[in-house]
Structures are given as structure tokens and as C-alpha cells.
Amino acid sequence: MGYIRGFTDSRISLFICELLIAKNHRGLGLGKELLCYVHNLYPSTRLELLANSSSRSFYEALGFRAFYGFRKSSQE
């Protein structure tokens, strides 16, 4: 149905690398449940993630706010 993958230093940041829910299971609260589950494992950390424009409303509805960052690949 879905999965979440991330890493943390267990003190400051909990970075979510991927959160994927199968299309036929979206809208059931599974994404929110996965985010809450991992954040409850490290409740004092800041939860961070990158998202595409199509998932922006999902994260904003959960109280996330956009932040500014940079990215560069090895080919650039």
C-alpha cells in the first residue's frame, strides 16, 4: 500500500527521503499515519522533506511549511 524512508541524527533532524502511497490507497490517511509514526519515534526532531508541486497541498494540510534550499548534481 505504501512506505516511508528516511534518516535521522535522532536529535535535530528527521529527513524523509520518500513517502509513497499506491494511487488506489491515497486519501485514506496512510501518508499522515506514516509521517506521525516516524516522527513519534523521534519527537524532538525537526521533520524535513522535499516534495513536488503535486503533493504540496497534502503537506500544507498537515502543517508543513515551504523552505528554501539548494540542489546540485555531480554532472552540473
PyMOL Python script that loads the backbone (N, CA, C, O; Angstrom):
from pymol import cmd

cmd.read_pdbstr("""\
ATOM      1  N   MET A   1       0.817  -1.195   0.000  1.00  0.00           N
ATOM      2  CA  MET A   1       0.000   0.000   0.000  1.00  0.00           C
ATOM      3  C   MET A   1       0.856   1.251   0.000  1.00  0.00           C
ATOM      4  O   MET A   1       0.505   2.235  -0.652  1.00  0.00           O
ATOM      5  N   GLY A   2       1.981   1.236   0.724  1.00  0.00           N
ATOM      6  CA  GLY A   2       2.847   2.398   0.773  1.00  0.00           C
ATOM      7  C   GLY A   2       4.031   2.174   1.684  1.00  0.00           C
ATOM      8  O   GLY A   2       4.125   1.166   2.385  1.00  0.00           O
ATOM      9  N   TYR A   3       4.932   3.138   1.659  1.00  0.00           N
ATOM     10  CA  TYR A   3       6.091   3.063   2.554  1.00  0.00           C
ATOM     11  C   TYR A   3       6.676   4.450   2.775  1.00  0.00           C
ATOM     12  O   TYR A   3       6.386   5.397   2.043  1.00  0.00           O
ATOM     13  N   ILE A   4       7.509   4.540   3.804  1.00  0.00           N
ATOM     14  CA  ILE A   4       8.225   5.767   4.116  1.00  0.00           C
ATOM     15  C   ILE A   4       9.689   5.382   4.350  1.00  0.00           C
ATOM     16  O   ILE A   4       9.992   4.334   4.920  1.00  0.00           O
ATOM     17  N   ARG A   5      10.576   6.251   3.897  1.00  0.00           N
ATOM     18  CA  ARG A   5      12.015   6.001   4.064  1.00  0.00           C
ATOM     19  C   ARG A   5      12.675   7.304   4.446  1.00  0.00           C
ATOM     20  O   ARG A   5      12.395   8.340   3.843  1.00  0.00           O
ATOM     21  N   GLY A   6      13.544   7.273   5.431  1.00  0.00           N
ATOM     22  CA  GLY A   6      14.227   8.480   5.855  1.00  0.00           C
ATOM     23  C   GLY A   6      15.427   8.174   6.720  1.00  0.00           C
ATOM     24  O   GLY A   6      15.775   7.014   6.940  1.00  0.00           O
ATOM     25  N   PHE A   7      16.056   9.227   7.206  1.00  0.00           N
ATOM     26  CA  PHE A   7      17.165   9.070   8.137  1.00  0.00           C
ATOM     27  C   PHE A   7      17.159  10.223   9.128  1.00  0.00           C
ATOM     28  O   PHE A   7      16.589  11.283   8.869  1.00  0.00           O
ATOM     29  N   THR A   8      17.802   9.999  10.265  1.00  0.00           N
ATOM     30  CA  THR A   8      17.807  10.998  11.329  1.00  0.00           C
ATOM     31  C   THR A   8      19.116  10.945  12.105  1.00  0.00           C
ATOM     32  O   THR A   8      19.795   9.919  12.146  1.00  0.00           O
ATOM     33  N   ASP A   9      19.447  12.063  12.713  1.00  0.00           N
ATOM     34  CA  ASP A   9      20.547  12.100  13.669  1.00  0.00           C
ATOM     35  C   ASP A   9      20.005  11.873  15.077  1.00  0.00           C
ATOM     36  O   ASP A   9      20.767  11.876  16.043  1.00  0.00           O
ATOM     37  N   SER A  10      18.716  11.680  15.196  1.00  0.00           N
ATOM     38  CA  SER A  10      17.944  11.398  16.413  1.00  0.00           C
ATOM     39  C   SER A  10      17.871  12.576  17.387  1.00  0.00           C
ATOM     40  O   SER A  10      17.298  12.440  18.468  1.00  0.00           O
ATOM     41  N   ARG A  11      18.432  13.710  17.031  1.00  0.00           N
ATOM     42  CA  ARG A  11      18.423  14.871  17.922  1.00  0.00           C
ATOM     43  C   ARG A  11      17.844  16.131  17.277  1.00  0.00           C
ATOM     44  O   ARG A  11      17.058  16.847  17.896  1.00  0.00           O
ATOM     45  N   ILE A  12      18.239  16.396  16.026  1.00  0.00           N
ATOM     46  CA  ILE A  12      17.855  17.661  15.393  1.00  0.00           C
ATOM     47  C   ILE A  12      16.926  17.449  14.208  1.00  0.00           C
ATOM     48  O   ILE A  12      15.855  18.052  14.147  1.00  0.00           O
ATOM     49  N   SER A  13      17.318  16.608  13.276  1.00  0.00           N
ATOM     50  CA  SER A  13      16.565  16.461  12.032  1.00  0.00           C
ATOM     51  C   SER A  13      16.134  15.029  11.773  1.00  0.00           C
ATOM     52  O   SER A  13      16.856  14.072  12.055  1.00  0.00           O
ATOM     53  N   LEU A  14      14.953  14.919  11.235  1.00  0.00           N
ATOM     54  CA  LEU A  14      14.431  13.660  10.704  1.00  0.00           C
ATOM     55  C   LEU A  14      14.066  13.967   9.263  1.00  0.00           C
ATOM     56  O   LEU A  14      13.065  14.635   9.005  1.00  0.00           O
ATOM     57  N   PHE A  15      14.868  13.486   8.320  1.00  0.00           N
ATOM     58  CA  PHE A  15      14.679  13.796   6.909  1.00  0.00           C
ATOM     59  C   PHE A  15      13.978  12.643   6.213  1.00  0.00           C
ATOM     60  O   PHE A  15      14.484  11.522   6.190  1.00  0.00           O
ATOM     61  N   ILE A  16      12.821  12.920   5.649  1.00  0.00           N
ATOM     62  CA  ILE A  16      12.059  11.919   4.906  1.00  0.00           C
ATOM     63  C   ILE A  16      12.516  11.959   3.457  1.00  0.00           C
ATOM     64  O   ILE A  16      12.344  12.965   2.770  1.00  0.00           O
ATOM     65  N   CYS A  17      13.095  10.863   3.000  1.00  0.00           N
ATOM     66  CA  CYS A  17      13.572  10.758   1.619  1.00  0.00           C
ATOM     67  C   CYS A  17      12.449  10.392   0.665  1.00  0.00           C
ATOM     68  O   CYS A  17      12.384  10.902  -0.454  1.00  0.00           O
ATOM     69  N   GLU A  18      11.576   9.519   1.103  1.00  0.00           N
ATOM     70  CA  GLU A  18      10.470   9.059   0.263  1.00  0.00           C
ATOM     71  C   GLU A  18       9.251   8.744   1.118  1.00  0.00           C
ATOM     72  O   GLU A  18       9.360   8.182   2.208  1.00  0.00           O
ATOM     73  N   LEU A  19       8.119   9.111   0.609  1.00  0.00           N
ATOM     74  CA  LEU A  19       6.829   8.703   1.156  1.00  0.00           C
ATOM     75  C   LEU A  19       5.955   8.397  -0.055  1.00  0.00           C
ATOM     76  O   LEU A  19       5.561   9.297  -0.796  1.00  0.00           O
ATOM     77  N   LEU A  20       5.666   7.143  -0.238  1.00  0.00           N
ATOM     78  CA  LEU A  20       4.887   6.723  -1.402  1.00  0.00           C
ATOM     79  C   LEU A  20       3.683   5.903  -0.958  1.00  0.00           C
ATOM     80  O   LEU A  20       3.795   4.974  -0.158  1.00  0.00           O
ATOM     81  N   ILE A  21       2.533   6.273  -1.501  1.00  0.00           N
ATOM     82  CA  ILE A  21       1.293   5.544  -1.247  1.00  0.00           C
ATOM     83  C   ILE A  21       0.721   5.163  -2.612  1.00  0.00           C
ATOM     84  O   ILE A  21       0.631   6.009  -3.502  1.00  0.00           O
ATOM     85  N   ALA A  22       0.340   3.912  -2.783  1.00  0.00           N
ATOM     86  CA  ALA A  22      -0.261   3.459  -4.043  1.00  0.00           C
ATOM     87  C   ALA A  22      -1.487   4.309  -4.356  1.00  0.00           C
ATOM     88  O   ALA A  22      -2.257   4.653  -3.459  1.00  0.00           O
ATOM     89  N   LYS A  23      -1.664   4.643  -5.620  1.00  0.00           N
ATOM     90  CA  LYS A  23      -2.764   5.529  -6.022  1.00  0.00           C
ATOM     91  C   LYS A  23      -4.118   5.057  -5.528  1.00  0.00           C
ATOM     92  O   LYS A  23      -4.945   5.874  -5.122  1.00  0.00           O
ATOM     93  N   ASN A  24      -4.359   3.768  -5.555  1.00  0.00           N
ATOM     94  CA  ASN A  24      -5.672   3.262  -5.128  1.00  0.00           C
ATOM     95  C   ASN A  24      -5.846   3.255  -3.610  1.00  0.00           C
ATOM     96  O   ASN A  24      -6.916   2.899  -3.117  1.00  0.00           O
ATOM     97  N   HIS A  25      -4.808   3.644  -2.858  1.00  0.00           N
ATOM     98  CA  HIS A  25      -4.906   3.728  -1.402  1.00  0.00           C
ATOM     99  C   HIS A  25      -4.735   5.154  -0.877  1.00  0.00           C
ATOM    100  O   HIS A  25      -4.707   5.370   0.335  1.00  0.00           O
ATOM    101  N   ARG A  26      -4.622   6.105  -1.764  1.00  0.00           N
ATOM    102  CA  ARG A  26      -4.473   7.502  -1.342  1.00  0.00           C
ATOM    103  C   ARG A  26      -5.802   8.039  -0.835  1.00  0.00           C
ATOM    104  O   ARG A  26      -6.873   7.586  -1.239  1.00  0.00           O
ATOM    105  N   GLY A  27      -5.705   9.003   0.049  1.00  0.00           N
ATOM    106  CA  GLY A  27      -6.909   9.615   0.619  1.00  0.00           C
ATOM    107  C   GLY A  27      -7.466   8.875   1.808  1.00  0.00           C
ATOM    108  O   GLY A  27      -8.529   9.230   2.318  1.00  0.00           O
ATOM    109  N   LEU A  28      -6.766   7.849   2.259  1.00  0.00           N
ATOM    110  CA  LEU A  28      -7.228   7.059   3.404  1.00  0.00           C
ATOM    111  C   LEU A  28      -6.501   7.421   4.699  1.00  0.00           C
ATOM    112  O   LEU A  28      -6.769   6.835   5.748  1.00  0.00           O
ATOM    113  N   GLY A  29      -5.581   8.386   4.627  1.00  0.00           N
ATOM    114  CA  GLY A  29      -4.838   8.797   5.820  1.00  0.00           C
ATOM    115  C   GLY A  29      -3.565   8.014   6.064  1.00  0.00           C
ATOM    116  O   GLY A  29      -2.933   8.185   7.107  1.00  0.00           O
ATOM    117  N   LEU A  30      -3.167   7.158   5.129  1.00  0.00           N
ATOM    118  CA  LEU A  30      -1.977   6.325   5.329  1.00  0.00           C
ATOM    119  C   LEU A  30      -0.695   7.156   5.346  1.00  0.00           C
ATOM    120  O   LEU A  30       0.197   6.895   6.153  1.00  0.00           O
ATOM    121  N   GLY A  31      -0.596   8.147   4.470  1.00  0.00           N
ATOM    122  CA  GLY A  31       0.583   9.001   4.457  1.00  0.00           C
ATOM    123  C   GLY A  31       0.749   9.757   5.764  1.00  0.00           C
ATOM    124  O   GLY A  31       1.843   9.817   6.325  1.00  0.00           O
ATOM    125  N   LYS A  32      -0.337  10.329   6.238  1.00  0.00           N
ATOM    126  CA  LYS A  32      -0.313  11.043   7.519  1.00  0.00           C
ATOM    127  C   LYS A  32       0.079  10.098   8.651  1.00  0.00           C
ATOM    128  O   LYS A  32       0.868  10.455   9.526  1.00  0.00           O
ATOM    129  N   GLU A  33      -0.471   8.909   8.624  1.00  0.00           N
ATOM    130  CA  GLU A  33      -0.177   7.922   9.668  1.00  0.00           C
ATOM    131  C   GLU A  33       1.307   7.539   9.669  1.00  0.00           C
ATOM    132  O   GLU A  33       1.916   7.423  10.733  1.00  0.00           O
ATOM    133  N   LEU A  34       1.881   7.345   8.493  1.00  0.00           N
ATOM    134  CA  LEU A  34       3.305   7.011   8.407  1.00  0.00           C
ATOM    135  C   LEU A  34       4.180   8.159   8.905  1.00  0.00           C
ATOM    136  O   LEU A  34       5.151   7.931   9.626  1.00  0.00           O
ATOM    137  N   LEU A  35       3.843   9.385   8.524  1.00  0.00           N
ATOM    138  CA  LEU A  35       4.611  10.543   8.992  1.00  0.00           C
ATOM    139  C   LEU A  35       4.533  10.675  10.515  1.00  0.00           C
ATOM    140  O   LEU A  35       5.543  10.915  11.176  1.00  0.00           O
ATOM    141  N   CYS A  36       3.344  10.518  11.059  1.00  0.00           N
ATOM    142  CA  CYS A  36       3.181  10.591  12.517  1.00  0.00           C
ATOM    143  C   CYS A  36       3.942   9.484  13.222  1.00  0.00           C
ATOM    144  O   CYS A  36       4.556   9.713  14.263  1.00  0.00           O
ATOM    145  N   TYR A  37       3.903   8.293  12.662  1.00  0.00           N
ATOM    146  CA  TYR A  37       4.598   7.160  13.271  1.00  0.00           C
ATOM    147  C   TYR A  37       6.098   7.426  13.383  1.00  0.00           C
ATOM    148  O   TYR A  37       6.674   7.276  14.460  1.00  0.00           O
ATOM    149  N   VAL A  38       6.730   7.818  12.283  1.00  0.00           N
ATOM    150  CA  VAL A  38       8.184   8.029  12.346  1.00  0.00           C
ATOM    151  C   VAL A  38       8.538   9.245  13.183  1.00  0.00           C
ATOM    152  O   VAL A  38       9.574   9.247  13.849  1.00  0.00           O
ATOM    153  N   HIS A  39       7.710  10.274  13.166  1.00  0.00           N
ATOM    154  CA  HIS A  39       8.024  11.443  13.990  1.00  0.00           C
ATOM    155  C   HIS A  39       7.855  11.130  15.473  1.00  0.00           C
ATOM    156  O   HIS A  39       8.571  11.687  16.306  1.00  0.00           O
ATOM    157  N   ASN A  40       6.935  10.265  15.807  1.00  0.00           N
ATOM    158  CA  ASN A  40       6.783   9.845  17.206  1.00  0.00           C
ATOM    159  C   ASN A  40       7.978   9.034  17.703  1.00  0.00           C
ATOM    160  O   ASN A  40       8.232   8.979  18.906  1.00  0.00           O
ATOM    161  N   LEU A  41       8.712   8.405  16.788  1.00  0.00           N
ATOM    162  CA  LEU A  41       9.935   7.700  17.188  1.00  0.00           C
ATOM    163  C   LEU A  41      11.011   8.679  17.643  1.00  0.00           C
ATOM    164  O   LEU A  41      11.825   8.354  18.507  1.00  0.00           O
ATOM    165  N   TYR A  42      11.016   9.885  17.059  1.00  0.00           N
ATOM    166  CA  TYR A  42      11.993  10.934  17.378  1.00  0.00           C
ATOM    167  C   TYR A  42      11.239  12.257  17.539  1.00  0.00           C
ATOM    168  O   TYR A  42      11.367  13.147  16.698  1.00  0.00           O
ATOM    169  N   PRO A  43      10.466  12.391  18.598  1.00  0.00           N
ATOM    170  CA  PRO A  43       9.548  13.528  18.724  1.00  0.00           C
ATOM    171  C   PRO A  43      10.201  14.895  18.856  1.00  0.00           C
ATOM    172  O   PRO A  43       9.556  15.905  18.575  1.00  0.00           O
ATOM    173  N   SER A  44      11.443  14.957  19.270  1.00  0.00           N
ATOM    174  CA  SER A  44      12.074  16.271  19.434  1.00  0.00           C
ATOM    175  C   SER A  44      12.786  16.742  18.171  1.00  0.00           C
ATOM    176  O   SER A  44      13.356  17.834  18.162  1.00  0.00           O
ATOM    177  N   THR A  45      12.767  15.949  17.111  1.00  0.00           N
ATOM    178  CA  THR A  45      13.449  16.341  15.882  1.00  0.00           C
ATOM    179  C   THR A  45      12.566  17.201  14.995  1.00  0.00           C
ATOM    180  O   THR A  45      11.339  17.195  15.101  1.00  0.00           O
ATOM    181  N   ARG A  46      13.224  17.932  14.126  1.00  0.00           N
ATOM    182  CA  ARG A  46      12.544  18.723  13.095  1.00  0.00           C
ATOM    183  C   ARG A  46      12.306  17.791  11.917  1.00  0.00           C
ATOM    184  O   ARG A  46      13.245  17.161  11.430  1.00  0.00           O
ATOM    185  N   LEU A  47      11.074  17.694  11.454  1.00  0.00           N
ATOM    186  CA  LEU A  47      10.718  16.820  10.339  1.00  0.00           C
ATOM    187  C   LEU A  47      10.885  17.602   9.042  1.00  0.00           C
ATOM    188  O   LEU A  47      10.256  18.643   8.852  1.00  0.00           O
ATOM    189  N   GLU A  48      11.735  17.097   8.152  1.00  0.00           N
ATOM    190  CA  GLU A  48      12.041  17.774   6.897  1.00  0.00           C
ATOM    191  C   GLU A  48      11.853  16.819   5.732  1.00  0.00           C
ATOM    192  O   GLU A  48      12.038  15.610   5.875  1.00  0.00           O
ATOM    193  N   LEU A  49      11.482  17.367   4.571  1.00  0.00           N
ATOM    194  CA  LEU A  49      11.338  16.555   3.371  1.00  0.00           C
ATOM    195  C   LEU A  49      11.317  17.456   2.154  1.00  0.00           C
ATOM    196  O   LEU A  49      11.081  18.660   2.254  1.00  0.00           O
ATOM    197  N   LEU A  50      11.563  16.862   1.019  1.00  0.00           N
ATOM    198  CA  LEU A  50      11.404  17.534  -0.266  1.00  0.00           C
ATOM    199  C   LEU A  50      10.156  16.965  -0.911  1.00  0.00           C
ATOM    200  O   LEU A  50       9.862  15.777  -0.782  1.00  0.00           O
ATOM    201  N   ALA A  51       9.428  17.820  -1.604  1.00  0.00           N
ATOM    202  CA  ALA A  51       8.189  17.368  -2.225  1.00  0.00           C
ATOM    203  C   ALA A  51       8.015  18.038  -3.584  1.00  0.00           C
ATOM    204  O   ALA A  51       8.545  19.122  -3.829  1.00  0.00           O
ATOM    205  N   ASN A  52       7.279  17.389  -4.443  1.00  0.00           N
ATOM    206  CA  ASN A  52       6.978  18.008  -5.738  1.00  0.00           C
ATOM    207  C   ASN A  52       5.717  18.862  -5.613  1.00  0.00           C
ATOM    208  O   ASN A  52       5.020  18.820  -4.599  1.00  0.00           O
ATOM    209  N   SER A  53       5.443  19.628  -6.648  1.00  0.00           N
ATOM    210  CA  SER A  53       4.318  20.559  -6.589  1.00  0.00           C
ATOM    211  C   SER A  53       2.968  19.860  -6.450  1.00  0.00           C
ATOM    212  O   SER A  53       2.028  20.441  -5.906  1.00  0.00           O
ATOM    213  N   SER A  54       2.859  18.632  -6.930  1.00  0.00           N
ATOM    214  CA  SER A  54       1.568  17.940  -6.840  1.00  0.00           C
ATOM    215  C   SER A  54       1.242  17.475  -5.420  1.00  0.00           C
ATOM    216  O   SER A  54       0.079  17.211  -5.114  1.00  0.00           O
ATOM    217  N   SER A  55       2.236  17.373  -4.559  1.00  0.00           N
ATOM    218  CA  SER A  55       1.975  16.944  -3.177  1.00  0.00           C
ATOM    219  C   SER A  55       2.009  18.116  -2.192  1.00  0.00           C
ATOM    220  O   SER A  55       1.867  17.916  -0.986  1.00  0.00           O
ATOM    221  N   ARG A  56       2.194  19.316  -2.695  1.00  0.00           N
ATOM    222  CA  ARG A  56       2.295  20.493  -1.827  1.00  0.00           C
ATOM    223  C   ARG A  56       1.069  20.648  -0.923  1.00  0.00           C
ATOM    224  O   ARG A  56       1.217  20.874   0.278  1.00  0.00           O
ATOM    225  N   SER A  57      -0.122  20.530  -1.476  1.00  0.00           N
ATOM    226  CA  SER A  57      -1.340  20.726  -0.677  1.00  0.00           C
ATOM    227  C   SER A  57      -1.471  19.666   0.419  1.00  0.00           C
ATOM    228  O   SER A  57      -1.992  19.951   1.498  1.00  0.00           O
ATOM    229  N   PHE A  58      -1.005  18.454   0.148  1.00  0.00           N
ATOM    230  CA  PHE A  58      -1.037  17.392   1.159  1.00  0.00           C
ATOM    231  C   PHE A  58      -0.206  17.796   2.377  1.00  0.00           C
ATOM    232  O   PHE A  58      -0.675  17.714   3.512  1.00  0.00           O
ATOM    233  N   TYR A  59       1.024  18.231   2.132  1.00  0.00           N
ATOM    234  CA  TYR A  59       1.908  18.595   3.243  1.00  0.00           C
ATOM    235  C   TYR A  59       1.460  19.870   3.944  1.00  0.00           C
ATOM    236  O   TYR A  59       1.562  19.970   5.167  1.00  0.00           O
ATOM    237  N   GLU A  60       0.967  20.841   3.192  1.00  0.00           N
ATOM    238  CA  GLU A  60       0.476  22.059   3.818  1.00  0.00           C
ATOM    239  C   GLU A  60      -0.723  21.770   4.715  1.00  0.00           C
ATOM    240  O   GLU A  60      -0.859  22.380   5.776  1.00  0.00           O
ATOM    241  N   ALA A  61      -1.588  20.853   4.308  1.00  0.00           N
ATOM    242  CA  ALA A  61      -2.747  20.474   5.130  1.00  0.00           C
ATOM    243  C   ALA A  61      -2.315  19.821   6.441  1.00  0.00           C
ATOM    244  O   ALA A  61      -3.063  19.831   7.418  1.00  0.00           O
ATOM    245  N   LEU A  62      -1.107  19.252   6.462  1.00  0.00           N
ATOM    246  CA  LEU A  62      -0.580  18.628   7.684  1.00  0.00           C
ATOM    247  C   LEU A  62       0.250  19.602   8.517  1.00  0.00           C
ATOM    248  O   LEU A  62       0.837  19.215   9.527  1.00  0.00           O
ATOM    249  N   GLY A  63       0.297  20.864   8.093  1.00  0.00           N
ATOM    250  CA  GLY A  63       1.009  21.883   8.870  1.00  0.00           C
ATOM    251  C   GLY A  63       2.448  22.122   8.460  1.00  0.00           C
ATOM    252  O   GLY A  63       3.156  22.880   9.123  1.00  0.00           O
ATOM    253  N   PHE A  64       2.896  21.499   7.388  1.00  0.00           N
ATOM    254  CA  PHE A  64       4.253  21.739   6.899  1.00  0.00           C
ATOM    255  C   PHE A  64       4.303  23.106   6.224  1.00  0.00           C
ATOM    256  O   PHE A  64       3.297  23.578   5.695  1.00  0.00           O
ATOM    257  N   ARG A  65       5.464  23.734   6.244  1.00  0.00           N
ATOM    258  CA  ARG A  65       5.662  24.991   5.546  1.00  0.00           C
ATOM    259  C   ARG A  65       6.828  24.841   4.582  1.00  0.00           C
ATOM    260  O   ARG A  65       7.761  24.079   4.837  1.00  0.00           O
ATOM    261  N   ALA A  66       6.772  25.560   3.489  1.00  0.00           N
ATOM    262  CA  ALA A  66       7.837  25.514   2.487  1.00  0.00           C
ATOM    263  C   ALA A  66       9.090  26.182   3.040  1.00  0.00           C
ATOM    264  O   ALA A  66       9.007  27.099   3.858  1.00  0.00           O
ATOM    265  N   PHE A  67      10.252  25.714   2.586  1.00  0.00           N
ATOM    266  CA  PHE A  67      11.513  26.356   2.946  1.00  0.00           C
ATOM    267  C   PHE A  67      12.396  26.419   1.720  1.00  0.00           C
ATOM    268  O   PHE A  67      12.172  25.707   0.741  1.00  0.00           O
ATOM    269  N   TYR A  68      13.377  27.254   1.775  1.00  0.00           N
ATOM    270  CA  TYR A  68      14.258  27.499   0.643  1.00  0.00           C
ATOM    271  C   TYR A  68      15.505  26.626   0.760  1.00  0.00           C
ATOM    272  O   TYR A  68      16.065  26.484   1.846  1.00  0.00           O
ATOM    273  N   GLY A  69      15.933  26.048  -0.345  1.00  0.00           N
ATOM    274  CA  GLY A  69      17.124  25.210  -0.322  1.00  0.00           C
ATOM    275  C   GLY A  69      17.821  25.230  -1.680  1.00  0.00           C
ATOM    276  O   GLY A  69      17.396  25.923  -2.604  1.00  0.00           O
ATOM    277  N   PHE A  70      18.881  24.468  -1.780  1.00  0.00           N
ATOM    278  CA  PHE A  70      19.665  24.380  -2.994  1.00  0.00           C
ATOM    279  C   PHE A  70      19.918  22.936  -3.344  1.00  0.00           C
ATOM    280  O   PHE A  70      19.866  22.057  -2.484  1.00  0.00           O
ATOM    281  N   ARG A  71      20.195  22.693  -4.625  1.00  0.00           N
ATOM    282  CA  ARG A  71      20.476  21.327  -5.093  1.00  0.00           C
ATOM    283  C   ARG A  71      21.426  21.400  -6.276  1.00  0.00           C
ATOM    284  O   ARG A  71      21.332  22.305  -7.106  1.00  0.00           O
ATOM    285  N   LYS A  72      22.338  20.444  -6.346  1.00  0.00           N
ATOM    286  CA  LYS A  72      23.269  20.350  -7.461  1.00  0.00           C
ATOM    287  C   LYS A  72      23.650  18.893  -7.635  1.00  0.00           C
ATOM    288  O   LYS A  72      23.918  18.196  -6.657  1.00  0.00           O
ATOM    289  N   SER A  73      23.677  18.428  -8.881  1.00  0.00           N
ATOM    290  CA  SER A  73      24.132  17.061  -9.144  1.00  0.00           C
ATOM    291  C   SER A  73      25.604  17.075  -9.545  1.00  0.00           C
ATOM    292  O   SER A  73      26.163  18.136  -9.824  1.00  0.00           O
ATOM    293  N   SER A  74      26.220  15.924  -9.574  1.00  0.00           N
ATOM    294  CA  SER A  74      27.642  15.840  -9.911  1.00  0.00           C
ATOM    295  C   SER A  74      27.920  16.206 -11.368  1.00  0.00           C
ATOM    296  O   SER A  74      29.055  16.532 -11.715  1.00  0.00           O
ATOM    297  N   GLN A  75      26.899  16.156 -12.222  1.00  0.00           N
ATOM    298  CA  GLN A  75      27.065  16.479 -13.630  1.00  0.00           C
ATOM    299  C   GLN A  75      26.992  17.995 -13.897  1.00  0.00           C
ATOM    300  O   GLN A  75      27.294  18.440 -15.004  1.00  0.00           O
ATOM    301  N   GLU A  76      26.607  18.762 -12.923  1.00  0.00           N
ATOM    302  CA  GLU A  76      26.457  20.205 -13.122  1.00  0.00           C
ATOM    303  C   GLU A  76      27.727  20.951 -12.796  1.00  0.00           C
ATOM    304  O   GLU A  76      27.770  22.176 -12.910  1.00  0.00           O
TER     305      GLU A  76
END
""", "prot")
cmd.dss("prot")
cmd.show_as("cartoon", "prot")
cmd.util.cbc("prot")
cmd.orient("prot")
